[in-house]
């Protein structure tokens, strides 16, 4: 999309230009973000978004579908909309509410190009909406160790369930790229496990991996320290002792970050996957060999903008959706 076509968020809108807190290291193409829920019940210890939106359970946004339909009238068909940039769009409550499902229908019927980012295998439920449409999915799978995953990502489905979700989505022709993100020292940095993870998602049909290292902020570092015992203490000491302040985060020195990411990148290369890093400042061919850093290039182009039943009936769809 040309720069002149970008639309600023207006009061009351639920679609907003994606801006990862003005981080100049972000290499994402221009896109809009949509988060059907406020807060996130997944409860990841490393979550960055809690520094900006707070640490609270997923709550449906008030009048989301009505506001979304209004926003869709303001942006060009064919725009990229990333669903789930700061709050997982498939928290446990989504199974009952179906709010994200109805939002996806509006986006796809409105001719948008949709990228769904989630840690939940519930996304497979909506494969019928995305199949053959302008949509791709980028699930986050950070590790294979299910015990550690339960500690670090308490309410996320197990890694094995997420890998199976990749298989089920790709078997229906839905493009998938996997986020191995973040790689955390002492938690999921074992090279052999990372290589096995990349191989398993490749076997499941993923086309690319995106990876990055853990960047510490005061709130998520405190959660890691409190929730992971001695491992948490080691992480705390490492980042406090060696971390470098970069755009509001504590980054490890470049050499350390390269060492953490190298197993992912090398495994992706061996498995024939595209690969990219996220907000690392590592943009050379060695670290970045993909059509985009976020997987948005995987989205098939829409044949043309079109209306659809979901768009025509959005007033009915909003009934029973409360919250704020």
C-alpha positions as CSV (number, residue, x, y, z in Angstrom):
1,X,0.0,0.0,0.0
2,X,1.3,3.4,-0.8
3,X,2.2,5.7,2.1
4,X,-0.5,8.1,1.1
5,X,-3.1,5.4,1.5
6,X,-2.3,4.8,5.2
7,X,-5.1,5.7,7.5
8,X,-4.6,6.9,11.0
9,X,-6.7,5.4,13.8
10,X,-9.7,7.6,14.8
11,X,-11.5,7.7,18.1
12,X,-13.5,4.6,18.7
13,X,-11.9,2.6,15.9
14,X,-10.8,-1.0,16.4
15,X,-8.6,-1.1,13.3
16,X,-5.3,0.8,13.7
17,X,-2.1,1.0,11.8
18,X,0.3,-1.4,13.3
19,X,3.0,0.4,15.2
20,X,5.0,-1.7,17.6
21,X,5.4,1.1,20.1
22,X,7.4,3.1,17.6
23,X,10.2,0.6,17.5
24,X,12.4,1.6,14.5
25,X,13.8,-2.0,14.3
26,X,10.4,-3.3,13.1
27,X,10.6,-4.3,9.5
28,X,6.9,-5.2,9.0
29,X,5.2,-4.0,5.9
30,X,2.4,-1.5,6.5
31,X,-0.6,-3.2,7.9
32,X,-3.5,-2.7,10.3
33,X,-3.9,-4.5,13.6
34,X,-7.1,-5.9,15.1
35,X,-7.4,-7.3,18.6
36,X,-11.0,-8.5,19.3
37,X,-10.2,-8.8,23.0
38,X,-8.7,-6.4,25.5
39,X,-6.2,-8.1,27.8
40,X,-5.0,-11.7,27.3
41,X,-5.9,-14.8,29.4
42,X,-3.0,-16.9,28.0
43,X,-0.7,-15.3,30.6
44,X,2.7,-15.7,29.0
45,X,5.4,-14.7,31.5
46,X,7.4,-13.0,28.7
47,X,4.5,-10.9,27.3
48,X,5.6,-7.5,26.1
49,X,2.2,-6.0,25.6
50,X,1.3,-6.0,29.3
51,X,3.7,-3.1,29.7
52,X,1.2,-1.1,27.6
53,X,-2.2,-2.6,28.1
54,X,-1.9,-4.2,31.5
55,X,-2.0,-7.8,32.7
56,X,-5.6,-8.9,32.8
57,X,-7.9,-11.6,31.4
58,X,-9.3,-11.5,27.9
59,X,-12.4,-9.3,27.7
60,X,-14.4,-8.8,24.4
61,X,-14.2,-5.3,23.1
62,X,-17.5,-3.4,23.4
63,X,-19.4,-3.2,20.1
64,X,-16.5,-4.7,18.3
65,X,-18.3,-5.9,15.2
66,X,-20.2,-2.6,14.7
67,X,-17.0,-0.6,15.1
68,X,-15.1,-3.0,12.8
69,X,-17.7,-2.7,10.0
70,X,-17.5,1.1,10.3
71,X,-13.7,0.9,10.1
72,X,-13.7,-1.3,7.1
73,X,-15.6,1.4,5.1
74,X,-12.6,3.7,5.7
75,X,-9.7,1.5,4.5
76,X,-8.9,0.2,1.0
77,X,-9.9,-3.4,0.1
78,X,-6.8,-5.6,0.0
79,X,-5.3,-4.0,3.0
80,X,-3.4,-6.3,5.3
81,X,-5.1,-6.8,8.7
82,X,-3.1,-8.7,11.4
83,X,-5.5,-10.2,13.9
84,X,-3.9,-10.8,17.3
85,X,-0.9,-8.3,17.6
86,X,-1.2,-7.6,21.3
87,X,-3.9,-10.0,22.6
88,X,-4.4,-13.6,21.5
89,X,-7.6,-13.7,19.4
90,X,-8.3,-17.3,20.6
91,X,-8.4,-17.1,24.4
92,X,-10.5,-19.8,26.1
93,X,-13.6,-17.6,26.1
94,X,-13.5,-17.5,22.3
95,X,-14.7,-21.1,22.1
96,X,-18.0,-19.9,23.5
97,X,-18.3,-16.3,22.2
98,X,-17.1,-16.8,18.6
99,X,-16.2,-13.1,18.5
100,X,-13.0,-13.6,16.5
101,X,-14.7,-15.9,14.1
102,X,-17.3,-13.2,13.3
103,X,-14.6,-10.6,12.9
104,X,-12.8,-12.8,10.5
105,X,-15.9,-13.2,8.4
106,X,-16.3,-9.4,8.2
107,X,-12.7,-8.9,7.2
108,X,-12.7,-11.6,4.5
109,X,-16.0,-10.6,3.1
110,X,-14.8,-7.0,3.0
111,X,-11.9,-8.0,0.8
112,X,-9.1,-7.7,3.4
113,X,-5.9,-9.7,3.4
114,X,-5.9,-11.4,6.9
115,X,-3.0,-12.6,9.0
116,X,-3.9,-14.4,12.2
117,X,-1.3,-14.6,15.0
118,X,-2.2,-17.0,17.9
119,X,-0.9,-19.6,20.3
120,X,-4.2,-21.5,20.2
121,X,-5.2,-24.5,18.2
122,X,-8.8,-23.2,18.3
123,X,-7.8,-21.3,15.1
124,X,-8.4,-24.6,13.3
125,X,-12.2,-24.2,14.0
126,X,-12.1,-21.2,11.6
127,X,-10.4,-23.0,8.7
128,X,-13.7,-23.2,6.9
129,X,-13.7,-19.4,6.7
130,X,-10.1,-19.0,5.6
131,X,-9.8,-21.9,3.2
132,X,-9.4,-20.6,-0.3
133,X,-9.6,-17.0,0.9
134,X,-7.0,-14.3,1.4
135,X,-5.8,-15.5,4.8
136,X,-2.7,-17.0,6.4
137,X,-1.9,-18.0,10.0
138,X,1.3,-17.5,12.0
139,X,1.0,-19.6,15.2
140,X,3.6,-19.1,17.9
141,X,5.4,-22.3,19.0
142,X,8.4,-21.4,21.2
143,X,9.5,-24.9,22.4
144,X,8.8,-28.6,22.5
145,X,9.3,-29.0,26.3
146,X,5.7,-29.3,27.4
147,X,6.5,-28.9,31.1
148,X,8.4,-25.7,30.6
149,X,5.7,-24.4,28.2
150,X,3.1,-24.8,30.9
151,X,5.2,-22.6,33.2
152,X,6.0,-19.9,30.7
153,X,2.7,-20.0,28.6
154,X,0.2,-21.1,31.3
155,X,-3.1,-21.2,29.4
156,X,-1.8,-21.8,25.9
157,X,-2.4,-25.3,24.3
158,X,0.5,-27.6,24.4
159,X,3.3,-27.4,21.8
160,X,2.2,-30.7,20.3
161,X,-1.4,-29.4,19.9
162,X,-0.1,-26.3,18.2
163,X,2.1,-28.4,15.8
164,X,-1.0,-30.5,15.0
165,X,-2.9,-27.3,14.3
166,X,-0.2,-26.4,11.7
167,X,-0.7,-29.8,10.1
168,X,-4.5,-29.4,10.0
169,X,-4.4,-25.9,8.6
170,X,-1.9,-26.6,5.9
171,X,-3.7,-29.8,4.9
172,X,-6.6,-27.5,3.9
173,X,-4.4,-25.2,1.9
174,X,-4.1,-22.4,4.4
175,X,-0.6,-20.9,4.4
176,X,1.2,-21.1,7.7
177,X,4.4,-19.5,9.0
178,X,5.5,-20.3,12.6
179,X,6.8,-17.8,15.1
180,X,9.6,-19.4,17.2
181,X,9.5,-16.3,19.3
182,X,11.0,-15.5,21.8
183,X,14.1,-17.6,22.3
184,X,14.8,-17.2,26.0
185,X,18.2,-18.0,27.6
186,X,18.0,-21.1,29.9
187,X,14.3,-21.7,28.9
188,X,14.1,-22.7,25.3
189,X,17.6,-22.1,24.0
190,X,18.8,-25.7,23.6
191,X,20.0,-25.9,20.0
192,X,19.0,-29.5,19.5
193,X,15.4,-28.8,20.7
194,X,15.1,-25.7,18.5
195,X,16.3,-27.6,15.5
196,X,13.9,-30.4,16.1
197,X,11.0,-27.9,16.6
198,X,11.8,-26.3,13.2
199,X,12.0,-29.7,11.5
200,X,8.6,-30.7,13.0
201,X,6.8,-27.6,11.9
202,X,8.4,-28.0,8.4
203,X,7.1,-31.6,8.3
204,X,3.7,-30.3,9.3
205,X,3.6,-28.0,6.3
206,X,4.8,-24.6,7.6
207,X,6.5,-22.5,4.9
208,X,8.5,-20.1,7.0
209,X,9.7,-19.4,10.5
210,X,10.1,-16.0,12.3
211,X,12.3,-15.9,15.3
212,X,13.6,-13.4,17.9
213,X,15.2,-13.3,21.3
214,X,13.5,-12.3,24.5
215,X,13.6,-8.6,25.2
216,X,13.2,-7.6,28.8
217,X,10.9,-4.9,30.3
218,X,10.5,-4.4,34.0
219,X,7.1,-6.2,34.3
220,X,7.9,-9.3,32.2
221,X,11.4,-9.6,33.7
222,X,9.8,-9.6,37.2
223,X,7.3,-12.3,36.1
224,X,10.1,-14.4,34.8
225,X,12.1,-14.0,38.0
226,X,9.1,-14.9,40.2
227,X,7.7,-17.7,38.1
228,X,10.8,-19.7,37.1
229,X,12.7,-20.2,40.3
230,X,16.5,-20.5,39.8
231,X,16.1,-20.3,36.1
232,X,14.2,-17.0,36.5
233,X,17.0,-15.7,38.8
234,X,19.6,-16.6,36.1
235,X,17.6,-14.7,33.5
236,X,17.2,-11.7,35.8
237,X,21.0,-11.6,36.5
238,X,21.9,-12.0,32.8
239,X,19.7,-9.2,31.6
240,X,20.5,-6.8,34.5
241,X,24.2,-7.5,34.1
242,X,24.6,-7.7,30.3
243,X,21.4,-6.2,28.9
244,X,21.7,-3.1,26.7
245,X,18.8,-0.6,26.6
246,X,17.4,-0.5,23.1
247,X,14.2,1.5,22.4
248,X,12.8,0.8,25.9
249,X,13.8,-2.8,26.1
250,X,16.8,-4.7,27.5
251,X,18.5,-6.5,24.6
252,X,21.3,-9.0,25.1
253,X,24.5,-8.0,23.2
254,X,24.4,-8.8,19.5
255,X,26.8,-11.7,19.6
256,X,24.7,-13.4,22.3
257,X,21.5,-12.9,20.3
258,X,23.0,-14.3,17.2
259,X,24.1,-17.4,19.1
260,X,20.5,-17.9,20.4
261,X,18.9,-17.5,17.0
262,X,21.5,-19.4,14.9
263,X,20.0,-22.9,15.5
264,X,16.6,-21.7,14.3
265,X,17.9,-20.1,11.2
266,X,20.2,-23.0,10.3
267,X,17.5,-25.5,10.7
268,X,15.1,-23.4,8.6
269,X,17.7,-23.3,5.9
270,X,18.3,-27.0,5.9
271,X,14.5,-27.7,5.8
272,X,14.0,-25.4,2.9
273,X,11.9,-22.9,4.9
274,X,11.9,-19.1,4.5
275,X,13.2,-17.4,7.6
276,X,13.3,-14.0,9.2
277,X,14.2,-12.3,12.5
278,X,11.9,-9.8,14.3
279,X,13.2,-6.5,15.7
280,X,16.8,-7.7,16.1
281,X,18.5,-5.4,13.6
282,X,19.6,-8.6,11.8
283,X,18.5,-7.9,8.2
284,X,21.3,-9.5,6.1
285,X,20.7,-12.5,4.0
286,X,22.2,-14.8,6.7
287,X,19.3,-13.8,9.1
288,X,16.5,-12.8,6.7
289,X,15.5,-14.7,3.7
290,X,11.7,-14.3,3.4
291,X,9.2,-12.2,1.6
292,X,8.3,-10.4,4.8
293,X,9.3,-10.6,8.5
294,X,5.8,-11.3,9.7
295,X,4.5,-13.8,7.2
296,X,2.1,-11.4,5.5
297,X,3.6,-12.3,2.1
298,X,2.1,-15.8,2.6
299,X,-1.4,-14.3,2.3
300,X,-3.0,-15.1,-1.1
301,X,-4.3,-12.0,-2.9
302,X,-8.0,-11.5,-2.8
303,X,-9.7,-12.0,-6.2
304,X,-11.5,-8.7,-5.6
305,X,-13.3,-6.8,-2.9
306,X,-16.8,-8.2,-2.4
307,X,-19.6,-8.0,0.0
308,X,-20.9,-11.1,1.7
309,X,-23.4,-12.4,4.2
310,X,-21.2,-11.6,7.2
311,X,-20.8,-7.9,6.1
312,X,-24.5,-7.6,5.2
313,X,-25.6,-8.9,8.6
314,X,-23.0,-7.4,11.0
315,X,-25.8,-5.6,13.0
316,X,-27.2,-9.1,13.9
317,X,-23.7,-10.4,14.6
318,X,-23.0,-7.9,17.3
319,X,-25.9,-9.1,19.5
320,X,-24.8,-10.5,22.8
321,X,-21.2,-9.2,22.6
322,X,-20.5,-7.1,25.7
323,X,-17.4,-6.1,27.6
324,X,-15.1,-3.2,27.0
